[in-house]
């Protein structure tokens, strides 16, 4: 039987993936959020949470996204072509970050 702590199996693995994009937004800067959260100590804060004791954290970095932001005057579907090109890269990055048995949990920063 697997020991559990606050609903999380001890020995669980959680992968962290960043999605650095503001392509659908009005202002640049949001694409820096995953890196900023890391620099501000999010991962360390998660490691110190009692309910997450025994979890192994794997930071898989950010999905490639260049540009992370581009001005687009379209009020309804900003940068649709760039977003359509980015989403498969994000999906592939998430899949690669998870363990081979796909049993890992994942946190996506965006």
N, CA and C atoms as a LAMMPS dump frame, in Angstrom:
ITEM: TIMESTEP
0
ITEM: NUMBER OF ATOMS
330
ITEM: BOX BOUNDS ff ff ff
-5.0000000000000000e+02 5.0000000000000000e+02
-5.0000000000000000e+02 5.0000000000000000e+02
-5.0000000000000000e+02 5.0000000000000000e+02
ITEM: ATOMS id mol type element x y z
1 1 1 N 0.846 -1.172 0
2 1 2 C 0 0 0
3 1 3 C 0.893 1.237 0
4 2 1 N 0.552 2.237 -0.798
5 2 2 C 1.32 3.473 -0.89
6 2 3 C 0.867 4.423 0.204
7 3 1 N 1.847 4.929 0.962
8 3 2 C 1.54 5.9 1.996
9 3 3 C 1.131 7.207 1.332
10 4 1 N 0.128 7.875 1.908
11 4 2 C -0.324 9.152 1.368
12 4 3 C -0.228 10.225 2.438
13 5 1 N 0.032 11.431 2.005
14 5 2 C 0.097 12.578 2.902
15 5 3 C -0.696 13.692 2.243
16 6 1 N -1.793 14.099 2.856
17 6 2 C -2.657 15.152 2.318
18 6 3 C -3.086 14.867 0.88
19 7 1 N -3.381 13.629 0.562
20 7 2 C -3.867 13.283 -0.76
21 7 3 C -2.78 13.043 -1.799
22 8 1 N -1.535 13.276 -1.453
23 8 2 C -0.419 13.105 -2.393
24 8 3 C 0.366 11.872 -1.964
25 9 1 N 0.592 10.957 -2.869
26 9 2 C 1.356 9.76 -2.554
27 9 3 C 2.802 10.149 -2.248
28 10 1 N 3.314 9.668 -1.108
29 10 2 C 4.713 9.909 -0.779
30 10 3 C 5.554 9.236 -1.856
31 11 1 N 6.543 9.926 -2.345
32 11 2 C 7.346 9.416 -3.446
33 11 3 C 6.807 9.817 -4.804
34 12 1 N 5.717 10.587 -4.821
35 12 2 C 5.169 11.072 -6.081
36 12 3 C 6.159 12.001 -6.761
37 13 1 N 6.006 12.12 -8.054
38 13 2 C 6.845 13.029 -8.836
39 13 3 C 5.934 14.037 -9.506
40 14 1 N 6.296 15.305 -9.372
41 14 2 C 5.547 16.37 -10.028
42 14 3 C 6.507 17.124 -10.933
43 15 1 N 6.15 17.192 -12.181
44 15 2 C 6.946 17.943 -13.156
45 15 3 C 6.391 19.36 -13.243
46 16 1 N 7.302 20.315 -13.359
47 16 2 C 6.926 21.721 -13.516
48 16 3 C 7.333 22.142 -14.926
49 17 1 N 6.398 22.721 -15.655
50 17 2 C 6.637 23.183 -17.019
51 17 3 C 6.178 24.632 -17.102
52 18 1 N 6.96 25.465 -17.774
53 18 2 C 6.563 26.851 -17.993
54 18 3 C 5.986 27.045 -19.379
55 19 1 N 4.938 27.86 -19.438
56 19 2 C 4.341 28.252 -20.714
57 19 3 C 4.504 29.768 -20.844
58 20 1 N 5.638 30.201 -21.413
59 20 2 C 5.956 31.623 -21.463
60 20 3 C 5.288 32.339 -22.633
61 21 1 N 4.009 32.639 -22.471
62 21 2 C 3.315 33.28 -23.58
63 21 3 C 2.378 34.382 -23.115
64 22 1 N 2.32 35.399 -23.925
65 22 2 C 1.344 36.476 -23.784
66 22 3 C 0.762 36.768 -25.161
67 23 1 N 0.834 35.781 -26.034
68 23 2 C 0.429 35.996 -27.433
69 23 3 C -1.035 36.385 -27.57
70 24 1 N -1.876 35.944 -26.673
71 24 2 C -3.296 36.282 -26.753
72 24 3 C -3.645 37.518 -25.947
73 25 1 N -2.647 38.155 -25.347
74 25 2 C -2.905 39.297 -24.483
75 25 3 C -2.67 40.635 -25.153
76 26 1 N -2.98 41.665 -24.421
77 26 2 C -2.841 43.033 -24.909
78 26 3 C -1.487 43.643 -24.589
79 27 1 N -0.795 43.111 -23.585
80 27 2 C 0.463 43.691 -23.134
81 27 3 C 1.548 42.636 -23.055
82 28 1 N 2.748 43.016 -23.403
83 28 2 C 3.88 42.128 -23.231
84 28 3 C 4.284 42.087 -21.766
85 29 1 N 5.01 41.07 -21.39
86 29 2 C 5.507 40.921 -20.028
87 29 3 C 5.007 39.657 -19.36
88 30 1 N 3.782 39.236 -19.695
89 30 2 C 3.241 38.028 -19.073
90 30 3 C 4.062 36.791 -19.448
91 31 1 N 4.734 36.855 -20.6
92 31 2 C 5.543 35.714 -21.034
93 31 3 C 6.711 35.456 -20.095
94 32 1 N 7.052 36.414 -19.258
95 32 2 C 8.153 36.253 -18.296
96 32 3 C 7.691 35.604 -16.994
97 33 1 N 6.394 35.392 -16.826
98 33 2 C 5.856 34.909 -15.555
99 33 3 C 6.453 33.589 -15.087
100 34 1 N 6.576 32.55 -15.919
101 34 2 C 7.153 31.3 -15.399
102 34 3 C 8.554 31.499 -14.823
103 35 1 N 9.407 32.215 -15.523
104 35 2 C 10.757 32.471 -15.026
105 35 3 C 10.748 33.332 -13.777
106 36 1 N 9.865 34.333 -13.754
107 36 2 C 9.768 35.195 -12.569
108 36 3 C 9.313 34.403 -11.348
109 37 1 N 8.342 33.507 -11.524
110 37 2 C 7.886 32.685 -10.396
111 37 3 C 9.018 31.824 -9.854
112 38 1 N 9.823 31.281 -10.74
113 38 2 C 10.972 30.492 -10.293
114 38 3 C 11.965 31.369 -9.532
115 39 1 N 12.301 32.533 -10.092
116 39 2 C 13.257 33.436 -9.431
117 39 3 C 12.758 33.908 -8.07
118 40 1 N 11.447 34.028 -7.907
119 40 2 C 10.878 34.468 -6.64
120 40 3 C 10.751 33.331 -5.622
121 41 1 N 11.149 32.113 -5.997
122 41 2 C 11.206 31.012 -5.043
123 41 3 C 9.995 30.11 -4.989
124 42 1 N 9.192 30.078 -6.033
125 42 2 C 8.003 29.222 -6.005
126 42 3 C 8.35 27.761 -5.74
127 43 1 N 9.372 27.239 -6.41
128 43 2 C 9.691 25.818 -6.255
129 43 3 C 10.102 25.51 -4.822
130 44 1 N 10.898 26.367 -4.235
131 44 2 C 11.321 26.157 -2.841
132 44 3 C 10.11 26.224 -1.914
133 45 1 N 9.204 27.149 -2.173
134 45 2 C 7.991 27.26 -1.359
135 45 3 C 7.153 25.99 -1.448
136 46 1 N 7.052 25.429 -2.639
137 46 2 C 6.307 24.179 -2.794
138 46 3 C 6.981 23.036 -2.042
139 47 1 N 8.306 22.963 -2.134
140 47 2 C 9.05 21.905 -1.438
141 47 3 C 8.841 21.967 0.071
142 48 1 N 8.642 23.148 0.612
143 48 2 C 8.514 23.332 2.058
144 48 3 C 7.092 23.129 2.572
145 49 1 N 6.132 22.984 1.689
146 49 2 C 4.741 22.786 2.142
147 49 3 C 4.587 21.41 2.769
148 50 1 N 4.058 21.367 3.991
149 50 2 C 3.905 20.072 4.675
150 50 3 C 3.085 19.055 3.882
151 51 1 N 2.057 19.489 3.196
152 51 2 C 1.216 18.574 2.422
153 51 3 C 1.899 17.99 1.203
154 52 1 N 3.08 18.505 0.886
155 52 2 C 3.817 18.019 -0.277
156 52 3 C 5.116 17.331 0.127
157 53 1 N 5.219 16.979 1.4
158 53 2 C 6.413 16.28 1.884
159 53 3 C 6.556 14.952 1.147
160 54 1 N 7.759 14.633 0.752
161 54 2 C 8.016 13.367 0.071
162 54 3 C 7.838 13.425 -1.432
163 55 1 N 7.412 14.562 -1.959
164 55 2 C 7.243 14.709 -3.401
165 55 3 C 8.588 15.028 -4.031
166 56 1 N 8.861 14.424 -5.163
167 56 2 C 10.043 14.761 -5.949
168 56 3 C 9.617 15.743 -7.023
169 57 1 N 10.31 16.883 -7.073
170 57 2 C 9.987 17.933 -8.034
171 57 3 C 10.976 17.872 -9.188
172 58 1 N 10.462 17.992 -10.391
173 58 2 C 11.302 18.012 -11.587
174 58 3 C 10.938 19.246 -12.395
175 59 1 N 11.847 20.22 -12.463
176 59 2 C 11.597 21.42 -13.249
177 59 3 C 12.085 21.16 -14.674
178 60 1 N 11.149 21.042 -15.584
179 60 2 C 11.464 20.733 -16.982
180 60 3 C 11.673 21.994 -17.819
181 61 1 N 11.691 23.162 -17.183
182 61 2 C 11.92 24.392 -17.915
183 61 3 C 10.7 24.829 -18.703
184 62 1 N 10.925 25.788 -19.58
185 62 2 C 9.839 26.373 -20.355
186 62 3 C 9.762 25.77 -21.752
187 63 1 N 8.548 25.692 -22.262
188 63 2 C 8.353 25.333 -23.664
189 63 3 C 8.929 26.458 -24.517
190 64 1 N 9.524 26.11 -25.641
191 64 2 C 10.075 27.124 -26.532
192 64 3 C 8.948 27.96 -27.129
193 65 1 N 9.108 29.271 -27.022
194 65 2 C 8.094 30.163 -27.572
195 65 3 C 8.743 31.497 -27.899
196 66 1 N 9.092 31.678 -29.149
197 66 2 C 9.714 32.919 -29.575
198 66 3 C 9.005 33.4 -30.838
199 67 1 N 8.277 34.487 -30.795
200 67 2 C 8.217 35.438 -29.689
201 67 3 C 7.181 35.012 -28.653
202 68 1 N 7.408 35.392 -27.42
203 68 2 C 6.442 35.121 -26.358
204 68 3 C 5.306 36.125 -26.357
205 69 1 N 5.543 37.28 -27.012
206 69 2 C 4.51 38.286 -27.168
207 69 3 C 4.757 39.052 -28.449
208 70 1 N 3.686 39.404 -29.104
209 70 2 C 3.763 40.226 -30.317
210 70 3 C 2.476 41.046 -30.391
211 71 1 N 2.643 42.326 -30.625
212 71 2 C 1.467 43.188 -30.756
213 71 3 C 0.598 42.715 -31.92
214 72 1 N -0.704 42.739 -31.719
215 72 2 C -1.652 42.356 -32.76
216 72 3 C -2.935 43.131 -32.502
217 73 1 N -3.39 43.943 -33.456
218 73 2 C -4.574 44.771 -33.233
219 73 3 C -5.897 44.007 -33.261
220 74 1 N -5.884 42.755 -33.658
221 74 2 C -7.127 41.978 -33.728
222 74 3 C -7.755 41.904 -32.329
223 75 1 N -8.963 42.429 -32.142
224 75 2 C -9.571 42.437 -30.81
225 75 3 C -10.154 41.09 -30.391
226 76 1 N -10.264 40.128 -31.311
227 76 2 C -10.941 38.871 -30.998
228 76 3 C -10.028 37.658 -30.983
229 77 1 N -9.006 37.642 -31.797
230 77 2 C -8.162 36.444 -31.893
231 77 3 C -6.718 36.867 -32.16
232 78 1 N -6.11 37.456 -31.163
233 78 2 C -4.741 37.956 -31.314
234 78 3 C -3.776 36.815 -31.623
235 79 1 N -2.928 37.039 -32.587
236 79 2 C -1.826 36.129 -32.914
237 79 3 C -2.255 34.679 -33.112
238 80 1 N -3.376 34.48 -33.732
239 80 2 C -3.911 33.11 -33.859
240 80 3 C -2.924 32.151 -34.523
241 81 1 N -2.191 32.614 -35.54
242 81 2 C -1.239 31.728 -36.213
243 81 3 C -0.061 31.38 -35.29
244 82 1 N 0.428 32.368 -34.547
245 82 2 C 1.529 32.105 -33.606
246 82 3 C 1.085 31.172 -32.482
247 83 1 N -0.136 31.376 -31.994
248 83 2 C -0.669 30.501 -30.941
249 83 3 C -0.852 29.08 -31.478
250 84 1 N -1.388 28.955 -32.686
251 84 2 C -1.588 27.635 -33.283
252 84 3 C -0.255 26.915 -33.472
253 85 1 N 0.799 27.649 -33.76
254 85 2 C 2.123 27.038 -33.904
255 85 3 C 2.724 26.688 -32.542
256 86 1 N 2.399 27.469 -31.522
257 86 2 C 2.957 27.252 -30.179
258 86 3 C 2.329 26.068 -29.455
259 87 1 N 1.046 25.899 -29.565
260 87 2 C 0.359 24.87 -28.769
261 87 3 C 0.914 23.455 -28.961
262 88 1 N 1.239 23.011 -30.169
263 88 2 C 1.856 21.681 -30.292
264 88 3 C 3.228 21.605 -29.6
265 89 1 N 3.995 22.708 -29.626
266 89 2 C 5.284 22.714 -28.908
267 89 3 C 5.06 22.588 -27.413
268 90 1 N 4.051 23.304 -26.895
269 90 2 C 3.732 23.202 -25.469
270 90 3 C 3.293 21.784 -25.124
271 91 1 N 2.425 21.215 -25.925
272 91 2 C 1.95 19.844 -25.67
273 91 3 C 3.11 18.856 -25.686
274 92 1 N 4.019 18.989 -26.632
275 92 2 C 5.18 18.107 -26.698
276 92 3 C 6.089 18.283 -25.494
277 93 1 N 6.244 19.521 -25.044
278 93 2 C 7.085 19.794 -23.877
279 93 3 C 6.475 19.177 -22.616
280 94 1 N 5.171 19.31 -22.48
281 94 2 C 4.476 18.705 -21.331
282 94 3 C 4.633 17.187 -21.371
283 95 1 N 4.426 16.579 -22.527
284 95 2 C 4.544 15.121 -22.653
285 95 3 C 5.962 14.661 -22.321
286 96 1 N 6.969 15.406 -22.789
287 96 2 C 8.36 15.031 -22.52
288 96 3 C 8.71 15.191 -21.046
289 97 1 N 8.068 16.129 -20.37
290 97 2 C 8.363 16.379 -18.955
291 97 3 C 7.814 15.29 -18.047
292 98 1 N 6.782 14.629 -18.477
293 98 2 C 6.161 13.591 -17.658
294 98 3 C 6.954 12.298 -17.793
295 99 1 N 6.856 11.476 -16.789
296 99 2 C 7.589 10.22 -16.797
297 99 3 C 7.126 9.297 -17.905
298 100 1 N 7.922 8.275 -18.202
299 100 2 C 7.599 7.368 -19.307
300 100 3 C 6.267 6.643 -19.122
301 101 1 N 5.852 6.442 -17.879
302 101 2 C 4.573 5.765 -17.667
303 101 3 C 3.408 6.743 -17.603
304 102 1 N 3.711 8.042 -17.772
305 102 2 C 2.71 9.113 -17.742
306 102 3 C 1.958 9.15 -16.418
307 103 1 N 2.555 8.595 -15.37
308 103 2 C 1.924 8.601 -14.063
309 103 3 C 2.242 9.842 -13.257
310 104 1 N 3.156 10.654 -13.744
311 104 2 C 3.524 11.865 -13.028
312 104 3 C 2.4 12.88 -13.066
313 105 1 N 2.422 13.737 -12.079
314 105 2 C 1.533 14.888 -12.096
315 105 3 C 2.312 16.05 -12.692
316 106 1 N 1.591 17.078 -13.081
317 106 2 C 2.266 18.205 -13.718
318 106 3 C 1.665 19.513 -13.226
319 107 1 N 2.517 20.509 -13.119
320 107 2 C 2.108 21.884 -12.836
321 107 3 C 2.621 22.717 -13.996
322 108 1 N 1.728 23.468 -14.624
323 108 2 C 2.119 24.34 -15.726
324 108 3 C 2.056 25.78 -15.225
325 109 1 N 3.192 26.458 -15.322
326 109 2 C 3.273 27.87 -14.935
327 109 3 C 3.035 28.729 -16.155
328 110 1 N 2.169 29.693 -16.036
329 110 2 C 1.915 30.566 -17.165
330 110 3 C 1.387 31.9 -16.723
